[in-house]
Amino acid sequence: GINAEYMGYPCDRQSGFAQLETAMLGKGIRAPVANCFLLTAFGVVPAFASILLPFVMPKAQEMLRFAEVQYPHSYLHKWIAGRVHRSTRDTHTALEAFTAAAQCQNELVQLKHLAYYEIGWCHAFELDWPQAAEYFARLAEENDWSKAFYTYAQAAFLEMDGQLPLAIPLYRQAPTFVVRKFGGRTLSAEQFVIRRVAAMEQTGFAGSVLPGLELVLLFAGASQMSLAALENALRCVDGEVGARQQSEASPVALLMQAMLHKELAHFDTAAPLLLHLQTLHPEDTYVVPFAHYEYGCLLFVQKNYQGALEELLKARDGFKGYDFEMTLQFRLQLSLPRVKQCIEEASITPLLQTDSPKK
């Protein structure tokens, strides 16, 4: 029931974690499973909602040190180790872990592909566009999850590398590979591919705005990139935005600029951008709900918990039918309980101070 809360079900998290730790420290068959579950809860899931990371990473790293001693040859533990390291912005060590996971898995090709997927994102998060394109090309060739998305990502990373002539035929192919359904609907990533490529076609593939970096930030890369990569990405976006007046700049570019400033703790620069984006009605409909979410996260870091709650609720309840809606809703589902907990703790603290005995 630990992750049941993420799906809206109440549960006793502390009791569940305590029982899992007891099982992890035992010698039975449940020990490695309990360790994997705890590592996933503390080290993998929170990466989707960056405000959780400072609260859970110390515990995740403690669990990881235990796992590296107990299960040095486990594919799953190596893969989870990669996710934990990347959540601390240590992309180099994460790459080593994912590569080791891929190398130790020869029986189930799907697990090897899962490692390739993470390796591709590691390269993208470090703005190593050629390597990122190579891994997504491999996935498009070998894996069945979403050939459309893999092909689009390969093209986007090639364009970031200055290889637009190679990217254009891949962009055009990507929508033709859309076949996957989830609950009777096209995967959200593939819906995005269809709409984005249609828009690119209208401009003759001359109007795209840093499409590889857009994917990085949509896939929660900002909280996992090294500081050097964040600064390089911001210079790239600044160049895109600086070529136009703000009123003419792409809302997608402005959102990317705001997200990067926020992640680099340039709050005085990020906040006005995010508030400006909330007033727009862009063709890329995900921009405004993501702007509310990012502004809520910014307020949370500044300990304005009530303001953060209001912004996150606007993002959750105020918008429907935009690209990556399920992605954002999942992040909100993870984030809101922590924000509410902080509000409760902040309201209790003054009472404790008032009730404390006077000397």
Beta strands, then each sheet from edge to edge (+ up, - down):
strand 1: 181-182
strand 2: 185-186
sheet 1: 1+ 2-
end
